[in-house]
C-alpha cells in the first residue's frame, strides 16, 4: 500500500508540474488538480477496485528483478546526462 501512496504522490507532483509548464512560465498561478484526477488517485490508493486475482511474481523472476535493482548501485549517479545517454544504437532522430 505504501508503494501505491508513493505513486499517487508522484502523480500529483507531476500533474502539478505539467500544469505549471502549461502556463508558459509567465508567473500565472498553476491550475489546481481537478476532481477527476483526485478521484482517480483516490481509486488507486483506496484499493476498493483492486483485482481479487493474485498476481504474485515467480521466484526466479523476483530474484532477477532484485539483482538488477542491487546491481544498479554498482555505478555512481552521474552529475549530468547528455542526450546520447538516452538514445540507443540506431534509435533517436
Rosetta constraint file for C-alpha pairs under 8 A:
AtomPair CA 1 CA 5 HARMONIC 6.44 0.50
AtomPair CA 1 CA 45 HARMONIC 7.31 0.50
AtomPair CA 2 CA 6 HARMONIC 6.15 0.50
AtomPair CA 3 CA 7 HARMONIC 6.07 0.50
AtomPair CA 4 CA 8 HARMONIC 6.08 0.50
AtomPair CA 4 CA 44 HARMONIC 6.90 0.50
AtomPair CA 4 CA 45 HARMONIC 5.83 0.50
AtomPair CA 5 CA 9 HARMONIC 6.11 0.50
AtomPair CA 5 CA 45 HARMONIC 5.88 0.50
AtomPair CA 6 CA 10 HARMONIC 6.19 0.50
AtomPair CA 7 CA 11 HARMONIC 6.07 0.50
AtomPair CA 8 CA 12 HARMONIC 6.23 0.50
AtomPair CA 8 CA 41 HARMONIC 5.84 0.50
AtomPair CA 8 CA 44 HARMONIC 7.53 0.50
AtomPair CA 8 CA 45 HARMONIC 7.14 0.50
AtomPair CA 9 CA 13 HARMONIC 6.23 0.50
AtomPair CA 10 CA 14 HARMONIC 6.06 0.50
AtomPair CA 11 CA 15 HARMONIC 5.97 0.50
AtomPair CA 12 CA 16 HARMONIC 6.14 0.50
AtomPair CA 12 CA 33 HARMONIC 7.72 0.50
AtomPair CA 13 CA 17 HARMONIC 6.16 0.50
AtomPair CA 14 CA 18 HARMONIC 6.01 0.50
AtomPair CA 15 CA 19 HARMONIC 6.22 0.50
AtomPair CA 15 CA 33 HARMONIC 7.29 0.50
AtomPair CA 16 CA 20 HARMONIC 6.11 0.50
AtomPair CA 16 CA 30 HARMONIC 7.14 0.50
AtomPair CA 16 CA 31 HARMONIC 7.50 0.50
AtomPair CA 16 CA 32 HARMONIC 7.48 0.50
AtomPair CA 16 CA 33 HARMONIC 6.97 0.50
AtomPair CA 17 CA 21 HARMONIC 6.21 0.50
AtomPair CA 18 CA 22 HARMONIC 6.19 0.50
AtomPair CA 19 CA 23 HARMONIC 6.71 0.50
AtomPair CA 19 CA 30 HARMONIC 5.79 0.50
AtomPair CA 19 CA 31 HARMONIC 5.77 0.50
AtomPair CA 20 CA 24 HARMONIC 7.43 0.50
AtomPair CA 20 CA 25 HARMONIC 6.89 0.50
AtomPair CA 20 CA 29 HARMONIC 7.63 0.50
AtomPair CA 20 CA 30 HARMONIC 4.87 0.50
AtomPair CA 20 CA 31 HARMONIC 7.15 0.50
AtomPair CA 21 CA 25 HARMONIC 6.09 0.50
AtomPair CA 23 CA 27 HARMONIC 7.75 0.50
AtomPair CA 23 CA 28 HARMONIC 6.42 0.50
AtomPair CA 23 CA 29 HARMONIC 7.98 0.50
AtomPair CA 23 CA 30 HARMONIC 7.01 0.50
AtomPair CA 33 CA 37 HARMONIC 6.43 0.50
AtomPair CA 33 CA 38 HARMONIC 7.07 0.50
AtomPair CA 34 CA 38 HARMONIC 6.42 0.50
AtomPair CA 35 CA 39 HARMONIC 6.03 0.50
AtomPair CA 36 CA 40 HARMONIC 6.15 0.50
AtomPair CA 37 CA 41 HARMONIC 6.22 0.50
AtomPair CA 38 CA 42 HARMONIC 6.02 0.50
AtomPair CA 39 CA 43 HARMONIC 6.07 0.50
AtomPair CA 40 CA 44 HARMONIC 6.45 0.50
AtomPair CA 41 CA 45 HARMONIC 6.19 0.50
AtomPair CA 42 CA 46 HARMONIC 5.67 0.50
AtomPair CA 43 CA 47 HARMONIC 6.55 0.50
AtomPair CA 43 CA 48 HARMONIC 6.88 0.50
AtomPair CA 43 CA 49 HARMONIC 6.73 0.50
AtomPair CA 44 CA 49 HARMONIC 7.57 0.50
AtomPair CA 44 CA 50 HARMONIC 7.97 0.50
AtomPair CA 57 CA 61 HARMONIC 6.59 0.50
AtomPair CA 57 CA 62 HARMONIC 5.97 0.50
AtomPair CA 58 CA 62 HARMONIC 6.14 0.50
AtomPair CA 59 CA 63 HARMONIC 6.04 0.50
AtomPair CA 60 CA 64 HARMONIC 6.38 0.50
AtomPair CA 61 CA 65 HARMONIC 6.16 0.50
AtomPair CA 62 CA 66 HARMONIC 6.12 0.50
AtomPair CA 63 CA 67 HARMONIC 6.04 0.50
AtomPair CA 64 CA 68 HARMONIC 6.09 0.50
AtomPair CA 65 CA 69 HARMONIC 6.25 0.50
AtomPair CA 66 CA 70 HARMONIC 6.12 0.50
AtomPair CA 67 CA 71 HARMONIC 5.96 0.50
AtomPair CA 68 CA 72 HARMONIC 6.25 0.50
AtomPair CA 69 CA 73 HARMONIC 7.45 0.50
AtomPair CA 70 CA 74 HARMONIC 7.70 0.50
AtomPair CA 81 CA 85 HARMONIC 6.17 0.50
AtomPair CA 82 CA 86 HARMONIC 7.65 0.50
AtomPair CA 83 CA 87 HARMONIC 6.77 0.50
AtomPair CA 84 CA 88 HARMONIC 7.54 0.50
AtomPair CA 87 CA 91 HARMONIC 5.84 0.50
AtomPair CA 87 CA 92 HARMONIC 5.53 0.50
AtomPair CA 88 CA 92 HARMONIC 7.22 0.50
